[in-house]
Amino acid sequence: MIKICLLLLSLSLFARENPFFPINSELDIPLTNEQLKKAPMLKRATLTLPSTAREIESVTVTYKNLDGTIAKKSVELQNSVDWHLPIFISQNYNLSDKVQTQPQKPKKVVKFKKFASLGFITFYTHDKTMKIKTKDKLLRSFLLVRPHRIVCDFQRETDLRSFVKTGDGSSVFKKITVGTHSGYYRAVIELDGSYAYSVKKESDGYSIVLH
């Protein structure tokens, strides 16, 4: 009887709960997909630039690897941007790598919209260009900030009272204020953000282009 008990005890010492794995094998088993916390899939993220932005040099993405380490990857762009429009970050599985040839669209005729008009000067706008139709000489122009305004002085003696015209919100040119001074009148053009500008003499006046 004593021999039988010793035999059973020795067998129980070498018995395994699972004969297909070695002892303490659960320490070597990698995590399964069910055990990993999965972040929601990227749909679309939006980034809005300040009004001073004119070019985008590069884009850097910070991402997490499978092992939990953090890394970064950048792409060089060096493209002009319009700060009015947001920048989107997204993934699309329906995009094709093949470049599809599209027929060339006919050029659209640029139509300027009348912004304000007085008896001796008229302002037209389209996108970031303002055409000023007048026979008066432009004496000087300069830029003021907070808010950004372009000041234009035209030579003329006039007793015009202060004139103010506010846009409908669809243009980068927000408001025009005209006031008289001795020997000239001043047009103050208020903008919707930060810009540089250039002035060009035209046959019927001047054009102002924002940059």
Secondary structure, DSSP 8 states (H G I E B T S, - for coil): -HHHHHHHHHHHHH--S-TTS-TTGGGG----GGGS-------EEEE---TT--EEEEEEEEEE-TTS-EEEEEEEEEEE--TTS-EEEE--TT--SS--------------EEEEE-SSEEEEEETTEEEEEESS-EEEEEEETTTTEEEEEEE-------EEEE--SSSSEEEEEEEEETTEEEEEEEESS---EEEEEETTEEEEEE-
